[in-house]
Amino acid sequence: MNARRNARDYERLPQHSEAHLNWALITLMARRLTRKKPVSDWTKKRTPTG
């Protein structure tokens, strides 16, 4: 959990909490976009189960 501050509400104003969530999501997406080895789980063909 990289954004541990989101686990509890430490901020007094909701705008501060929202700003921190935005910053955490921007950081997360930037890491995913700059990842060297792409995760291709969604491109794998799934076999029917049952």
SVG drawing of the C-alpha trace seen along z (x, -y; Angstrom):
<svg xmlns="http://www.w3.org/2000/svg" viewBox="-19 -22 31 50">
<polyline fill="none" stroke="black" stroke-width="0.4" points="0.0,0.0 2.0,-3.0 -0.6,-5.6 -1.1,-4.7 -2.4,-8.1 -5.6,-7.2 -6.3,-4.5 -7.4,-7.0 -8.9,-10.5 -6.2,-12.8 -7.3,-15.9 -9.6,-18.5 -11.0,-19.7 -12.5,-17.4 -10.6,-19.3 -7.3,-18.2 -8.4,-14.6 -9.5,-14.9 -6.2,-16.5 -4.3,-13.7 -6.4,-11.1 -5.8,-12.8 -2.0,-12.9 -2.0,-9.2 -3.9,-8.2 -1.7,-10.3 1.4,-8.6 -0.2,-5.2 -1.0,-5.8 2.4,-7.3 4.0,-4.2 1.8,-2.0 2.4,-4.0 6.2,-4.0 6.5,-0.3 9.2,1.4 7.5,4.8 3.8,4.4 1.4,6.7 -0.6,8.5 -3.0,10.6 -6.0,9.0 -4.6,10.0 -4.4,13.7 -7.1,15.9 -9.2,17.4 -10.2,21.0 -13.8,21.8 -14.2,23.4 -16.8,25.9"/>
</svg>
